[in-house]
Amino acid sequence: MKLKLSALLLAGGVLANASAFAQSADDKKWINQCLSDNKDAKVAASVVSTYCTCMNGKMSDNETRSITQWEKANPNARKACEQEAGWS
């Protein structure tokens, strides 16, 4: 089980890093704000990074709210990204 979890976290980190190359400066700004907003979370940094990247991907490019603000109005997206990131 620990091996599966480690592999999953590693894969999530690789995917998050790969998607970082395709992000605009605006995307990076919002993701960094999300990372900052969740800096005290009791999960691995890779989980938070995957979650923030997922949430950013679900948001419109024209969105003006932060990821933290947007997630409150979109609980289904939040739950999907929590599951994708392994945030439990």
N, C-alpha and C positions, 0 to 999 in steps of 0.2 A: 504494500500500500504506500509506504514512504517513497519507494522507487517511482511509482506511478505519479505521486504528487510532485516529486522533484522533476520528473520528465515534463509534466504538465506546466509547471512554473517556468522551466527552461524554455519550453516551446512558446509560452505566452510572452516571455521576455524577448525572444527572437522575433516573434511576429510584431510586437510593439516597436522594436527597434527598426524592423524592415518598413513598417508603415510610417515611421518618423521621417523617412526620406521623402515620402510623397506628401508630406504636410506643408501647408503654406505657413508663412510667418504668423498669420492670424490664428491658424489652428494651434501652432506651438504656444502662442500667448495664452489661449484658453486652456490648453492641456496643462501648462505650467501653473496656471492659477488653480486649476482643479487639484493638482498635486500638492500645492501649498495649502489649499483648503482642507486636504485630507492627510496632512503631515503627521497628525497624532493618531491616525487609524491603527488599530491593533492587528494589522495584516502586513505582509511583506510589501516592500516598495514595488516589486514587479506586479503584484496584484492591483495596486492602486494605479500604476501606469497603464496596465491593460484596461482597467475600468474607465479611466479618464479618456483614453484613446477611443474606446468603444462608444462612450457617450458623445464625444465630439463628432464621431462618424455618423451618429443618428441625428444630429442637429442640422438644421438648414444652414447654408453658408451665409444667409441673411440674418441669422439670429443675433440679437444684441444682448441677450442675457448670458451670464456666465453658466458654465456647466452645472455648478452647484445650485444656481437659481432655477435653471431649466429642468433639472432632475426632479424637483419638487412638484412641478406641473405635469410630469411625464413618468408616473410610477412604473408603467409597463416597460418602458425603455430602461429605466433604472434597474429593474429586476432582471431583465435580459442581460444587461452588461455586468451586473453582479455575478450572475451565473457564468457568463463567459469568462470572467476574470478569476472565478473561484473564490469570490468574496463571500464568506459565510459567517 
